[in-house]
Amino acid sequence: MVGGPSLIVPVETYDLIDTTNLSALVANFARVHMLLAMFDGEPDKWIEFFESCGTPEERRRDLPFAEEVKRRMIGDPEYLSRLRRVVGELSELI
């Protein structure tokens, strides 16, 4: 076998969350949830995803949000912790 054996890695997938027709509050909550759940709170990974395989709509609507989260995290080391806490608290209320 050239290059050695293949490695099969399971990947958890999520259904598409269409944020195009949602209120800003709902859309931003969905975006924060995606950042935390799919990219472990690492906006660079999310930005890289948008740049490598995001749709034009995702780049237009979601990429600026990810870039803003990154800017806020740089200026405020506790920002991600607060996002996690607030999302958790809201989820418990529902």
Backbone bond lengths (Angstrom), bond angles and torsions (degrees), N, CA, C in turn:
res aa  C-N    CA-C-N  psi(-1)  N-CA   C-N-CA  omega(-1)  CA-C   N-CA-C  phi
1 M - - - 1.448 - - 1.525 109.17 -
2 V 1.323 117.07 125.08 1.450 122.01 -179.88 1.528 109.44 -75.69
3 G 1.326 117.30 127.03 1.448 120.83 176.97 1.517 114.58 82.22
4 G 1.309 118.76 2.23 1.463 120.96 178.50 1.517 112.51 87.78
5 P 1.314 115.39 176.13 1.467 120.13 -177.49 1.533 111.60 -69.87
6 S 1.314 115.34 152.59 1.465 120.96 177.46 1.517 109.77 -78.24
7 L 1.291 115.64 149.06 1.456 122.05 176.92 1.522 107.84 -112.21
8 I 1.332 116.16 123.12 1.453 121.05 178.07 1.525 107.67 -99.80
9 V 1.321 116.00 121.65 1.454 121.59 -176.88 1.529 108.48 -114.68
10 P 1.336 117.12 122.30 1.472 117.90 177.75 1.528 110.70 -69.37
11 V 1.310 116.02 141.90 1.452 121.70 179.88 1.522 108.08 -128.54
12 E 1.326 115.55 126.86 1.456 120.10 176.04 1.522 108.41 -80.41
13 T 1.323 116.63 132.69 1.459 120.46 179.25 1.524 110.08 -115.27
14 Y 1.287 115.33 158.04 1.455 122.24 179.21 1.517 108.91 -121.82
15 D 1.329 116.35 151.12 1.455 120.03 173.82 1.513 109.04 -66.71
16 L 1.336 115.52 151.75 1.456 121.49 177.55 1.518 109.69 -62.18
17 I 1.293 115.89 133.62 1.459 120.95 172.61 1.520 106.59 -108.61
18 D 1.314 115.77 106.67 1.459 120.89 -178.79 1.522 108.58 -80.47
19 T 1.316 116.90 109.56 1.460 121.38 -177.95 1.525 112.40 -96.48
20 T 1.333 117.64 5.77 1.465 119.62 -173.63 1.519 113.85 -68.23
21 N 1.330 118.66 -31.34 1.464 120.11 -175.88 1.527 112.44 -113.89
22 L 1.302 118.03 19.78 1.455 121.26 -178.74 1.526 110.73 -95.45
23 S 1.318 115.96 159.45 1.460 118.80 172.78 1.522 108.21 -64.47
24 A 1.309 116.17 160.37 1.471 119.98 179.98 1.526 110.94 -59.26
25 L 1.326 117.59 -40.18 1.463 121.06 179.74 1.521 111.37 -61.27
26 V 1.319 116.65 -48.71 1.463 120.89 -178.44 1.529 110.41 -67.23
27 A 1.325 116.47 -42.93 1.466 120.44 179.91 1.522 110.98 -62.23
28 N 1.333 117.23 -43.70 1.461 119.97 -179.09 1.524 111.71 -69.26
29 F 1.339 117.30 -35.94 1.463 119.41 175.54 1.530 109.57 -62.75
30 A 1.333 116.73 -43.59 1.464 120.12 178.06 1.527 110.51 -61.93
31 R 1.323 117.22 -41.03 1.469 120.46 179.05 1.526 111.51 -63.89
32 V 1.325 117.09 -44.37 1.472 119.76 178.77 1.524 109.79 -63.24
33 H 1.321 116.28 -41.80 1.470 119.29 178.70 1.522 110.77 -60.86
34 M 1.340 117.78 -42.64 1.465 120.67 177.81 1.525 110.77 -62.73
35 L 1.322 116.28 -43.99 1.472 119.66 179.11 1.527 110.43 -57.62
36 L 1.324 116.41 -45.71 1.464 120.18 -176.58 1.527 112.13 -73.98
37 A 1.320 117.43 -43.76 1.462 121.11 -173.60 1.530 113.04 -79.78
38 M 1.316 116.94 -39.99 1.459 119.79 -173.81 1.522 113.65 -95.57
39 F 1.328 116.96 -27.69 1.462 120.47 -174.71 1.521 112.30 -122.72
40 D 1.315 116.47 15.74 1.464 124.04 176.41 1.530 112.66 50.20
41 G 1.320 115.31 35.70 1.462 119.21 177.15 1.516 114.28 73.23
42 E 1.317 117.63 17.23 1.468 120.83 -178.62 1.533 109.61 -106.17
43 P 1.326 117.15 98.09 1.466 119.29 -176.19 1.528 113.71 -61.16
44 D 1.323 118.66 -27.89 1.470 119.60 178.15 1.525 111.07 -62.10
45 K 1.330 116.77 -38.65 1.467 119.93 177.87 1.525 110.50 -65.79
46 W 1.323 115.69 -39.83 1.464 120.75 -179.88 1.524 109.83 -67.36
47 I 1.310 117.33 -44.33 1.469 122.25 178.50 1.527 110.01 -61.64
48 E 1.321 116.85 -43.53 1.469 120.77 178.17 1.525 110.61 -60.65
49 F 1.342 116.44 -40.86 1.466 120.43 177.47 1.524 110.50 -59.88
50 F 1.335 117.29 -48.09 1.455 120.29 -179.96 1.523 110.81 -59.86
51 E 1.323 116.37 -42.67 1.465 120.06 -176.61 1.517 112.10 -70.32
52 S 1.344 117.99 -32.72 1.459 120.04 -176.50 1.524 113.47 -90.36
53 C 1.315 118.51 -35.70 1.468 118.46 -176.85 1.520 114.25 -146.08
54 G 1.314 117.71 16.83 1.458 119.90 176.55 1.530 111.25 -75.46
55 T 1.313 114.93 153.28 1.461 119.64 176.41 1.531 109.09 -77.05
56 P 1.314 116.90 162.82 1.473 118.69 175.48 1.536 111.53 -56.69
57 E 1.316 117.32 -37.75 1.465 121.16 179.28 1.527 111.15 -65.30
58 E 1.340 117.27 -42.18 1.473 120.65 177.67 1.523 110.60 -64.31
59 R 1.314 116.51 -41.13 1.467 119.35 178.90 1.530 110.77 -63.90
60 R 1.305 116.88 -37.69 1.465 121.12 -177.98 1.526 111.32 -73.79
61 R 1.328 117.53 -42.10 1.463 120.71 -173.29 1.524 113.97 -95.87
62 D 1.332 117.15 -41.69 1.465 120.80 -170.30 1.525 114.49 -97.54
63 L 1.332 117.33 -32.86 1.467 120.28 -179.61 1.527 112.17 -58.56
64 P 1.335 119.72 -45.30 1.473 118.50 178.08 1.529 112.60 -60.28
65 F 1.318 117.02 -34.94 1.466 120.73 177.68 1.530 109.72 -63.97
66 A 1.344 116.84 -46.27 1.470 120.82 179.32 1.525 111.00 -61.98
67 E 1.325 116.88 -40.30 1.466 120.28 178.87 1.531 110.96 -66.04
68 E 1.329 117.10 -37.44 1.467 120.32 178.33 1.533 110.71 -67.65
69 V 1.318 117.03 -40.10 1.471 120.24 176.79 1.527 109.39 -60.51
70 K 1.319 116.60 -43.49 1.465 120.53 178.74 1.525 110.75 -60.10
71 R 1.332 117.27 -45.24 1.471 120.81 178.90 1.533 110.76 -60.32
72 R 1.322 116.02 -43.87 1.462 119.33 -179.53 1.529 111.53 -66.12
73 M 1.318 117.62 -36.64 1.466 120.51 178.70 1.528 111.13 -66.05
74 I 1.322 116.59 -35.84 1.466 119.97 178.49 1.528 109.83 -65.59
75 G 1.327 117.17 -41.17 1.458 121.12 -178.01 1.519 114.71 -81.64
76 D 1.329 116.81 -17.14 1.463 121.26 -175.21 1.522 109.38 -141.48
77 P 1.331 117.92 97.77 1.466 121.42 -176.48 1.535 114.27 -59.49
78 E 1.328 118.11 -19.82 1.469 121.24 -179.14 1.535 112.82 -94.08
79 Y 1.312 117.22 -1.18 1.458 121.23 -174.75 1.532 112.39 -57.79
80 L 1.325 117.72 -48.13 1.462 121.43 -179.08 1.526 111.24 -63.02
81 S 1.309 117.38 -41.14 1.465 120.84 178.03 1.524 110.98 -60.92
82 R 1.332 116.16 -41.30 1.470 119.51 178.20 1.520 111.44 -66.38
83 L 1.332 117.26 -40.59 1.462 119.85 177.08 1.524 110.56 -59.46
84 R 1.329 116.11 -46.99 1.472 119.56 179.32 1.527 110.78 -59.27
85 R 1.317 117.03 -44.15 1.467 120.91 -178.19 1.526 111.06 -64.38
86 V 1.325 116.61 -46.72 1.458 120.46 -177.54 1.533 110.81 -64.75
87 V 1.318 117.93 -43.18 1.466 120.55 178.34 1.526 109.74 -62.20
88 G 1.324 116.85 -42.66 1.464 120.39 177.93 1.525 112.00 -62.54
89 E 1.322 116.77 -43.98 1.457 120.52 -179.39 1.529 111.13 -65.12
90 L 1.313 117.17 -42.96 1.448 119.93 179.09 1.533 110.89 -65.26
91 S 1.313 116.63 -41.21 1.466 120.37 179.29 1.525 111.56 -61.37
92 E 1.331 116.63 -35.65 1.464 120.09 179.17 1.524 111.45 -69.00
93 L 1.326 118.30 -29.45 1.451 121.80 -179.48 1.523 112.46 -73.64
94 I 1.304 116.35 -25.98 1.475 120.40 -174.55 1.507 110.82 -83.95
